[in-house]
């Protein structure tokens, strides 16, 4: 049971960090390249479509277990420390302050996959002509 408890605790921490990233994203002191990483991490964490489908044993969850923590770590390296400290305080101060607007990022994820699908259709449609 200790392993399950640790996994639950880690998942809760990651959820909190995703909220912190949402607050960091909106901070004007966050550089544009850090915002690009943050968008990728949040979109990947909220996306119902994975790079490797979850039904594939071990590999299915490997992208979630590696990419999201690595993306969070990279974002932490790219953003000034004081921005992250303030964002963590805002998220910890109460449930009414959340970093992520579900509708906005949901629309972002849908837009991303529509662009990817459109790009693939365009590539294969015009490649043969």
N, C-alpha and C positions, 0 to 999 in steps of 0.2 A: 504493500500500500504506500510505502514511502515514495516510490517512483511515480505513482499516479499523483500523489500530492505535490511532488516537485514539478511535474508537468503542468498541473493546474496553476500552480504559482507562477511558473514561467509564462504561461499563456496570459495570465492576468497582467503581468508586468509588460508583456509585448503590447497588449491592448492599451495600457496606459501610455506606453511610449508612442504608439500610433496617434493617440490624442495629443500628446505633447508635440509630435511632428506637425499636426494640423495647426497648432498655435504658432509654432516656429515658422511655418510656411507664410503666415499672414504678417509676420513681423517685417517691417521695412529694412531692418539691419541684416536680414538673411540674403546672402548673395544668390544671384540667378542660378548658378550651377548647383548650389545646394537645394534650391527650390525644385530643380529638375529631378534630382535624386529623391527628394521627398515625395514628389508626385508619383514617381515610379513605385516607391515603397508602399505608399497608401493605396494606390490603384491596384497593385498586386495583392495586397492584403485583403482588399474588399472585393476583388474580382471573383465572380463565380467560375471563371475559366482559368485554369492553371496552365503553366507552361508544360508540365508533365501531369497528366490526369491522375487523380487520387486513387483510382481503382488499380493502378499498376503497383504491385507490392513493393514496399520500401521506397522506390524511386518517386512514387506519387506524392509522398509527404516530404521527401528530401528537399524539394525546391522550396517548400514553405519553411522548413526548419533551418535552411541555410540562407536563402535569399533575403528573407525579411530581417533576420538579425544582422546580416552583413550590411544591408541597406541602412538600417538604423544606425549601426556603428559608423558607416561612411558619412551619413548626414551629421552625426555628432562631431566628427572630425572637421567637416566643412563649415560648420556654423560657430560663431563666437560663443564661448562658454557662458557668458552672461545672458545671452539670448535663451539658451537652453535652461539655465537656472530659473529665469523669470517665467518661462513657459511651464516648467514643472510646478512652480508655485501656483500659477493660475489654474492648472488642471487639478492640483491637490486641494485647492481652496474650496472646491465644491462641485457637485455634479451639474450645476447650472452652467458652468463654464466648460464647454467641450471644444476640442480642437477641430472636430470634423463635423461638417454639415453633411448629413447622409445624402440628401438630394443632390448637392453639388458634386460630390465625389462619385455618386452613383451615375450621374450624367456623364462625368468625365470618363469613367470606366466604359460605359456604353459607347461613347464617342470614340474612344481608343479602339475598341474592337470593330466598330463600323469602319473606321479609317483603315485598319489592318485588312479587313475583308475586302473593302473597296480597292485597296492597293493590290491585293492578290488577284482580284478579278481583272483589274486593268492590266496588270502585268501579263497574265496568261491570255487575255483576250487580244491584246495588241502584239504580243510576242510572236504569234504565228502569222501575223499579217505583214 
